[in-house]
Amino acid sequence: MKRTLAIAIILITSVAAHAQTFTDLQQAKRQGITLYNQLKAISAVPYLKTAAESGDREAQYYLGEALRKNNKHITPEAQSAYEASALQGDIYAMIRLSQRDNDLCVKMNNCPVEKKSPLEWSRSALEAAMKEAEKGDAEAMYLIYRITGDDKWFEKSAEGGFALSQYYLAAEYREGKGFFLTPSKRADMVEHWMKASAEGGNPQGMLAYAAIQGRKKDWEQFRYWNEKAAMTGYVSAVYGYGSYLAGQSPEYGFKEDLVTAYASVSWILELDGGGGMQEFAKDELPEIAAKMTDEQIEKSKKTLTEWKATRPPLSFFPDKL
């Protein structure tokens, strides 16, 4: 009986330790990706390395990206991370390896030894993406477009509901892509895909769609999509929303809310320089504070603490590729 009890205790302890380890690794991965998306690639590396060493293929890909961006070229450590991810089937890693001929390491003549050639990785990426696309995966269709340059897959991805493709397709139409009988037809198509992207959760699409509604003087929709984008943690939207609530551009009809404005703009300070937005926040925050009471500022600080516990982290939402 005592032996059985001892074994049970050991098993329970082992399971609890494993669960804790798994939780710690997932937290490291989330923190690493959060920092990377805040354009803090150097700070992201230790967290991503911890998760990557456990075999997490997404963490391995992001580790490769962080190392490549920090060093301006693919280093042996970055290549090793990409290859570990690609060998587990990560299509993004395969695509990055397929692009190595365009990397700065080629000009520097110090590219790491590779397990497969860029052409072989491109073929592997296309094969893997095709399998997923056949199942109706719209993101895989977008990746096929990135591999082949075939616009057919770009459009299929947008039609399949991948919000990033919808945003990019709308942006390309806005810049002159495609043929339309009239400018109004082009504008309608841009609006159609920006709306789809916004409704699909893409924050860039939300702001772009808000801008379209602003040009039409539909200020209710303009305000709605600006707030919606801010709720995703998209840095530009968080800062812009805070500025509007502080009284900037009153013609847009935002109701002044200094507590929320101060919380929004002060949150940007935590980027610590990532993306260059911190300087804008430093300039504006004293102007907002000058209109507030001490009690309002304290309330704003509590509001920000609540946000950080319940909302997505700040992000520039950089393209994964």
VOGU-3710 file (C-alpha; in Angstrom, 3 decimals, decimal comma):
1> mkrtlaiaii> 0,000/0,000/0,000  2,805/2,404/0,949  4,663/1,543/-2,264  1,545/2,188/-4,361  1,028/5,510/-2,634  4,664/6,499/-3,208  4,423/5,650/-6,909  1,220/7,681/-7,187  2,870/10,676/-5,540  5,855/10,426/-7,905
11> litsvaahaq> 3,559/10,242/-10,944  1,496/13,218/-9,793  4,645/15,236/-9,116  6,064/14,299/-12,528  2,877/15,273/-14,355  2,686/18,572/-12,457  6,327/19,344/-13,261  5,778/18,526/-16,935  2,682/20,726/-17,042  4,608/23,587/-15,433
21> tftdlqqakr> 7,452/23,179/-17,896  5,028/23,210/-20,818  3,342/26,328/-19,439  6,692/28,056/-18,988  7,697/27,224/-22,570  4,415/28,520/-23,949  4,809/31,724/-21,957  8,356/32,134/-23,289  7,091/31,647/-26,840  4,264/34,174/-26,395
31> qgitlynqlk> 6,604/36,726/-24,855  9,168/36,221/-27,607  6,610/36,673/-30,381  5,108/39,678/-28,575  8,508/41,377/-28,409  9,233/40,489/-32,037  5,906/42,000/-33,122  6,827/45,141/-31,186  9,982/45,355/-33,335  12,193/44,364/-30,412
41> aisavpylkt> 13,955/41,477/-32,103  17,023/41,628/-29,853  14,928/41,351/-26,688  12,849/38,557/-28,254  15,786/36,200/-28,870  16,236/34,716/-25,348  12,526/33,892/-25,055  12,283/32,449/-28,551  15,443/30,423/-28,030  13,979/28,829/-24,900
51> aaesgdreaq> 10,826/27,780/-26,755  12,713/26,808/-29,923  15,023/24,470/-28,031  11,953/22,530/-26,893  11,159/21,814/-30,551  8,375/24,328/-31,131  8,501/24,959/-34,879  6,814/28,368/-34,806  9,251/29,574/-32,136  12,085/28,208/-34,289
61> yylgealrkn> 10,880/30,220/-37,271  10,559/33,424/-35,258  13,969/32,814/-33,711  15,434/32,611/-37,214  13,665/35,838/-38,133  14,839/37,671/-35,023  18,442/36,568/-35,512  18,379/37,453/-39,209  16,991/40,922/-38,545  19,406/41,584/-35,705
71> nkhitpeaqs> 22,394/40,663/-37,877  21,022/41,953/-41,214  21,704/38,552/-42,806  21,188/34,832/-42,257  23,715/33,627/-39,692  24,525/29,947/-38,992  22,302/30,096/-35,899  19,430/31,650/-37,856  19,742/29,065/-40,609  19,779/26,272/-38,063
81> ayeasalqgd> 16,560/27,632/-36,528  14,893/27,945/-39,942  15,916/24,433/-40,927  14,680/22,937/-37,654  11,316/24,616/-38,272  11,171/23,709/-41,964  11,998/20,054/-41,283  8,908/19,974/-39,063  6,779/21,242/-41,937  6,678/25,000/-41,316
91> iyamirlsqr> 5,994/26,531/-44,724  7,109/30,028/-43,699  10,527/28,664/-42,772  10,753/26,799/-46,067  9,970/29,980/-47,974  12,572/31,955/-46,049  15,197/29,309/-46,834  14,144/29,358/-50,479  14,953/33,091/-50,585  18,510/32,759/-49,340
101> dndlcvkmnn> 20,023/33,668/-52,720  18,740/37,209/-52,094  20,253/37,418/-48,613  23,114/39,744/-47,720  25,214/36,720/-46,779  25,596/35,994/-50,513  27,278/39,353/-51,115  29,332/38,902/-47,970  30,307/35,414/-49,133  29,649/33,933/-45,702
111> cpvekksple> 26,385/32,037/-46,080  26,068/29,042/-43,732  26,290/25,510/-45,122  22,802/24,448/-46,167  21,035/21,104/-45,898  18,997/21,745/-49,052  19,330/24,260/-51,849  16,953/27,257/-52,081  15,309/25,623/-55,096  14,702/22,417/-53,145
121> wsrsaleaam> 13,183/24,375/-50,271  10,968/26,263/-52,721  9,684/22,976/-54,109  9,090/21,635/-50,614  7,227/24,805/-49,633  5,038/24,678/-52,726  4,216/21,012/-52,198  3,300/21,567/-48,540  1,236/24,675/-49,322  -0,608/22,915/-52,146
131> keaekgdaea> -1,668/20,125/-49,788  -3,135/22,654/-47,382  -4,733/24,721/-50,147  -6,508/21,629/-51,428  -8,206/21,472/-48,029  -9,434/25,047/-48,493  -6,751/26,763/-46,385  -6,779/30,393/-47,598  -3,520/31,230/-45,824  -1,806/28,409/-47,726
141> myliyritgd> -3,180/29,899/-50,950  -1,524/33,188/-50,035  1,753/31,364/-49,444  1,487/29,754/-52,870  1,177/33,257/-54,288  4,290/34,301/-52,370  6,160/31,286/-53,732  4,993/31,465/-57,348  3,914/35,081/-57,878  0,743/33,769/-59,531
151> dkwfeksaeg> -2,023/36,334/-58,942  -4,619/33,591/-59,278  -3,651/32,292/-55,840  -3,599/35,793/-54,377  -7,198/36,294/-55,435  -8,218/32,792/-54,310  -6,766/33,498/-50,895  -8,717/36,748/-50,596  -11,884/35,040/-51,777  -11,216/32,259/-49,271
161> gfalsqyyla> -11,270/34,753/-46,407  -7,599/35,303/-45,499  -7,763/38,843/-44,127  -4,139/39,721/-44,880  -4,601/38,824/-48,558  -7,764/40,889/-48,641  -5,903/43,879/-47,248  -2,991/43,529/-49,661  -5,297/42,977/-52,641  -7,277/46,110/-51,770
171> aeyregkgff> -4,044/48,070/-51,338  -2,763/46,927/-54,741  -6,035/47,848/-56,427  -5,810/51,239/-54,734  -2,308/51,673/-56,164  -3,406/50,845/-59,721  -3,344/47,059/-60,026  -5,850/45,528/-62,423  -8,202/46,995/-65,006  -11,487/48,708/-64,157
181> ltpskradmv> -13,860/50,481/-66,530  -14,175/53,532/-64,279  -12,400/54,977/-61,233  -15,573/54,430/-59,237  -15,482/50,690/-60,024  -11,911/50,558/-58,753  -12,894/52,470/-55,604  -15,792/50,065/-55,028  -13,452/47,072/-55,266  -10,946/48,658/-52,895
191> ehwmkasaeg> -13,727/49,311/-50,405  -15,101/45,781/-50,823  -11,815/44,095/-49,946  -10,877/46,540/-47,193  -14,236/45,903/-45,552  -13,712/42,151/-45,850  -10,245/42,479/-44,313  -11,554/44,662/-41,489  -14,376/42,267/-40,723  -11,863/39,413/-40,862
201> gnpqgmlaya> -9,886/40,980/-38,029  -6,940/42,568/-39,831  -6,116/45,841/-38,008  -4,455/47,467/-41,028  -7,623/46,699/-42,957  -9,687/48,221/-40,161  -7,808/51,523/-40,299  -7,846/51,596/-44,095  -11,574/50,908/-44,153  -12,098/53,597/-41,515
211> aiqgrkkdwe> -10,231/56,052/-43,756  -12,524/55,170/-46,661  -15,560/55,851/-44,489  -13,971/59,113/-43,353  -13,627/60,287/-46,942  -17,327/59,547/-47,348  -17,945/61,528/-44,128  -19,508/58,524/-42,451  -18,002/59,498/-39,103  -19,907/56,880/-37,149
221> qfrywnekaa> -18,209/54,082/-39,130  -14,909/55,968/-39,018  -15,055/56,070/-35,214  -16,220/52,454/-34,957  -13,363/50,992/-36,980  -10,723/53,172/-35,354  -11,828/51,943/-31,934  -12,041/48,363/-33,205  -8,475/48,549/-34,508  -7,252/50,016/-31,217
231> mtgyvsavyg> -8,776/47,069/-29,349  -6,494/44,676/-31,284  -3,401/46,366/-29,830  -2,295/47,727/-33,204  0,158/50,462/-32,239  -0,886/53,059/-34,815  -4,536/52,575/-33,915  -3,956/52,734/-30,141  -2,027/55,972/-30,490  -4,486/57,488/-32,977
241> ygsylagqsp> -7,515/56,533/-30,893  -5,951/58,088/-27,808  -5,217/61,279/-29,707  -8,769/61,530/-30,992  -10,181/61,051/-27,474  -7,850/63,789/-26,254  -9,564/66,258/-28,581  -7,465/66,042/-31,735  -9,524/66,446/-34,943  -12,845/67,191/-33,217
251> eygfkedlvt> -14,571/67,184/-36,595  -14,497/63,363/-36,456  -16,946/63,419/-33,589  -15,058/61,519/-30,895  -16,379/62,309/-27,428  -13,532/63,622/-25,292  -12,363/61,029/-22,775  -9,094/62,118/-21,196  -8,795/59,070/-18,934  -8,899/56,647/-21,872
261> ayasvswile> -6,779/58,990/-23,986  -4,032/59,161/-21,355  -4,098/55,363/-20,880  -3,841/54,780/-24,641  -0,983/57,181/-25,284  0,959/56,216/-22,144  0,748/52,547/-23,191  2,805/53,444/-26,254  5,672/54,480/-23,954  6,149/50,807/-23,049
271> ldggggmqef> 7,383/50,112/-26,562  10,680/51,596/-25,371  11,487/52,950/-28,804  10,220/50,034/-30,881  9,023/51,381/-34,222  9,723/55,009/-33,322  6,238/55,640/-31,872  7,514/56,331/-28,377  8,670/59,837/-29,316  5,182/60,809/-30,493
281> akdelpeiaa> 3,720/59,586/-27,219  6,331/61,460/-25,175  5,393/64,701/-26,934  1,645/64,283/-26,599  1,268/62,835/-23,125  2,162/66,045/-21,217  -0,412/67,952/-23,282  -3,116/65,477/-22,270  -1,983/65,438/-18,636  -2,161/69,226/-18,492
291> kmtdeqieks> -5,927/69,006/-18,939  -6,405/66,327/-16,265  -6,758/66,211/-12,497  -4,518/63,997/-10,368  -7,496/61,747/-9,733  -8,085/61,305/-13,463  -4,444/60,404/-14,054  -4,557/57,796/-11,293  -7,747/56,361/-12,769  -6,060/56,248/-16,159
301> kktltewkat> -3,122/54,297/-14,732  -5,503/51,748/-13,207  -7,312/51,504/-16,540  -4,050/50,713/-18,314  -3,217/48,016/-15,757  -6,607/46,412/-16,459  -6,056/46,607/-20,219  -2,685/44,872/-20,033  -4,313/42,000/-18,154  -7,270/41,601/-20,509
311> rpplsffpdk> -6,354/42,933/-23,960  -3,968/41,732/-26,664  -0,443/43,138/-26,307  0,732/46,072/-28,368  1,848/45,018/-31,834  2,925/46,512/-35,138  1,547/43,384/-36,813  4,532/42,954/-39,168  4,029/40,605/-42,091  5,228/37,151/-41,014
321> l> 7,206/36,984/-44,267
//
